[in-house]
Amino acid sequence: MPTIITNKICKSYGDVQALTDVTLQVNEGELFGLIGPDGAGKSTLLRILCTLLVPDSGTAEVEGYDVVKDYRAIRSHVGYMPGHFALYQDLTVEENINFFASIFGVPRKEGYELIKPIYEQIEPFKNRQAGKLSGGMKQKLALCCALIHRPKVLILDEPTTGVDAVSRQEFWDLLTGLKKQGITIMVSTPYMDEAMRCERIALINAGKIMEVDTPHALIERYHQPSIEDVFIYLMGGSDMHFDFSQHIHPEDKKAINVKDLTKKFGNFTAVDHITFSVEKGEIFGFLGANGAGKTTAIRMLCGLSYPTSGSGTVAGYDITCQAEEIKRHIGYMSQRFSLYDDLTVWENMQFFGGLYGMTREQITERGTQLLKDLNFYDRRTDLVTDIPLGWKQKLAFTVALLHKPEIVFLDEPTGGVDPIVRRQFWELIYETATKGVTIFVTTHYMDEAEYCNRISIMVAGKIKALNTPENLKKEFHAESMDEVFRILARGGGAEKP
């Protein structure tokens, strides 16, 4: 029996057609995936089902209630997790749960049995502010808040974006447990391994449903080796043949050299005596669970934070006393998009070029060349806010290269983008590395880890492994880097809350 029914739903924002004649059904107790590229209309559809948006035409029902006429009834039956954590950062774990219980007008104890398996994992930190939790813990808290009123339907909009592989698996194990209790779950995700855990998936592109079926049925129908390849084939990326097995040959010269680097915050040691080096022109993967200390280490290497102890050089400059010199020789792209939405592409180029100390002539010459290489020069006057996420990511990387840095730091650069954009982004990385630029990258996608020359894996502030992907798989008797990561992360505790 269908729990969710949509019939020819259409929705536009001005001249942009977000959804066109979207028709599908989600069965009672089903775990249903909504898969599509950036800007495909996934969030718009989910918000209509949650009664946060009104369709322009067509109809939709949830639990037999019309999303327009019966929105109050639907809200009492639906739990919703938006793409960004819907938590109050300055409230504690307990205060957030109590607040959401009051919003739905239910006693907290009424929904406790449902959230108990999840809540027990975060209960030791019940008095900690949500803003001070790691990504995985925030995710679990947000799920508790969405379930506190015991909804019959759970709608999740990319709930695991930016969360490490172990925490993602734990989250999906929780979803499987909720499904066993009869809850209907509809979830969007950019991760193809998560798509495989859904009973059925709908592939959506440019606001239109392209296919609805089980993942295995789609793989067989299109004669592709994986659901990711089905996705790429249907989205018009079947001509992508970039060879990520080609070798990048680093120079025998150290771009980064670190010894016993340590960072403490009071009694807490975020980075614990790490030692490693990175060769010039190398693609170096810096992996670890949420809270493992990766971002703290990167901030020290970029001259944004001073170490408590230890030593290191970046591009030949001392991280303890030459921070300003380091900043002139590196590019940095943070995990939170770093361009200004209310400026045009070219205005962002001019602004960041100025910060890097470039002259107007240098910015014009270098910026023009980079945008032409990216086939984006004709859109240089577009506001960044009007550009799809995938292009924003590629532009942010391009801006980080504007001043010809020797080393580029990329902190989860492909978080939340679809497989086609991820492959295109890694083409840019490879092309940049072939020119001798050192790439220092963090990622939660283990298939991307396979593209690196070498990988280090941090657990609880320490580097627990460092080698090539092939050697790490041999060392841990694993078939994939995903398996290696799980072995190490679980051995040291998946994450610090």
C-alpha positions, 0 to 999 in steps of 0.5 A: 500500500503506498504511503507517499503518492505524487502525481504530475507535481510541477514546481518552478522558481521564476524561470527555473523549472525545478520539477516537471510532472513528477509521479512516483509512489513509495510503499508503506514501510519501504526504504526509498532512495532519491538519487540525482545530481546537484540541482536535480530537484531532490530537495524541492520534492522532499520539501513539498512532501513535508508541506514546506513548499506548495507545488505549482500543479499536480497533487501529492499525498502522504499517509492519505493526506493532501500536502496542501489541504491537510498540511497540519495532519501531515506534519504530525505524521512526518519526521524531517531532516533537512540537508543542513543539521536542523539543530540549535547549536547553542542548546545542549543535546538534552535541550534540543530533544526537549525543544523538538518534543515541545514543538510537536506537543508531545511528552518526551517519554512518548517517543523515547522507546523509538529513539532509545537505540540512537539516544544511548549513543549520545547520552554521555554527552547530553549536557554538551552544546550541539555546536560542539559535537562532531558531525556523526554525533550531530547527525544522530541528535538530529535524527532523535529530534526528527523521531521524537514525536513517533512519525510514521514517515521519515524524510531525510535530505542527504543526511550523511553528507560530510560524515565519515564512512564508519559513521555513515554505516552506523547511520544506515544501520539505524535506518534499517532498524527504524524500517523494521519498526514499520517506518516508511523512509524516503532519503536522498543521497549523493553516495552510491553505496547508500543507494545500494542499501535502498529497496528501490530508488528513483533517479531524477535529473533536471526535475524529471524522474528518469527511472524507478526500480531496485538498484540491482534491476537498474544495473542489469537493465543498463548492463553497467558494473555498478549503480554509480555507472548507471547514474553516470550513463543516464545523466549523460556522462557515459563518455567520461573515460579519464584514466585515474590509474595514470601515474603522478610522479612526485619529485624527490623533494619535500613539500611538507615535512612534519615531526611530532606535531601536537595541538592541545586545547586545554586538557584535550589533545586534538593532534598527538605527535604526528610525523610525516612528509609529502613530496613535491607534486604528490597527491597526498590523502589525509583521511580520518573519522570526524573528530580525528584531528584532520582539520586541526592539523591542516590549520597548523600546516596552513599557518592558521593555528600555532602548534602546541609542540613539534615542528614542521615546514611547508613549502620550505617555511617554518610553521611556527614562525613563518606563517605569513610566508606559508600563506603566500605559497599555498592555496586553500579550499575549505570544506565549507564553500569559500567564495562569496555568493553575492559577488560575481565569479570575476569579482571573486577572482579580483577579491582573492587575487588582491588578498594574495598580493597580485596586481590587477594585471596579474589577476586579469591575465591569470584569471582569464586563462584559468576560466578559459581552461575551465570553459567558464569564461563566458559566465564570469559575470554570473553571481556565484549564488546562481551557479550549481554546487558542482561548478562552485566547487570547481571555481573555488579550486580554480581561485585557490590556484590563482596565485600559482601556489606550490601546495593546495590544501583541499578539505573535503572538496567534493562533499555532497556533490554527485559522481559526475562532478566528483570525477570532473573535480578529480580530473582537475586535481590530476591535471594540476598535479601533473604541473608539479603542484602538491595536492593535500586532500581530505575526503570521506569518499574512499573511492577517491582515496584510491586516486592518491599517491599515498594516504595517511589515516588518522585515528584519535589524533594519531596517524595509524597508517601511512602508505600507498592505497595498494600497500595499505590494502595488502597490509590489512588484508582488505579488498578496498580502502573503505575496508581499511578505513573501517578496520582502523577507525573502529579499532581506535574508536570511530570518532570523538564526539 
